Structures are given as structure tokens and as C-alpha cells.
């Protein structure tokens, strides 16, 4: 049977995963709400 406590002690996170996570979190991607707010703002200023 698997001893989960022992397996957790042996766990070492991958550096590649940490680097990827950092790269993803650094990017400021717009989501749909941000895009809609920007579009509405532009629409209002052009009227």
C-alpha cells in the first residue's frame, strides 16, 4: 500500500513548472470583461 506521508516527504517540485508558473503570472492578459470595458469606453468617447 502507498504511504502518502512518505511520498510527500520525497516530493521535489520541478523547476520547469515553477518557471512556467512565474512566466504565466507575469503576463497581464486581458479577459473578456476587460475587453468589454475597453470597447464600451471607446464607444462612449466616439459618440
N, C-alpha and C positions, 0 to 999 in steps of 0.2 A: 504494500500500500504506500502511496505517496505521502511523505511527511512535508506538508506545506510550509511549516515554520522553518525547516531545514533548507528547503528550496528557496525561500525568501532570503535567507542569510547568504546564499550563494549568488543571488541575483546581482548582475552588474549591468546598468543601463548602457546602451550603445551610444557612442559619441556622435555617430551619424544622425541618430534620432534627435539628440539634443540640438545639434547644429541646424537640422531641418526645422525643428520647432522654433528656434530663435529667428531663423530667416522668415518663416511664415508670420510670426508675431510682429516683426519689424515692418512689414508691408502694411500700408494704410489703404486697404481695398474699400471701395465704396460698395455698400449693399444697395438693394433696391429702394429702401427708404431714403437713403442719401441721394440717390439719383432722382427720385421723385421730388424731393425737396428742392434740389437744384433746378430741375425742369420747371417747377411751379414758380420759383423765384425769377427765372429768366422770362417766363411767360408774363408775369405781372409787370416786370420792368419794360417789356416791349409793348404793352398796351397803352 
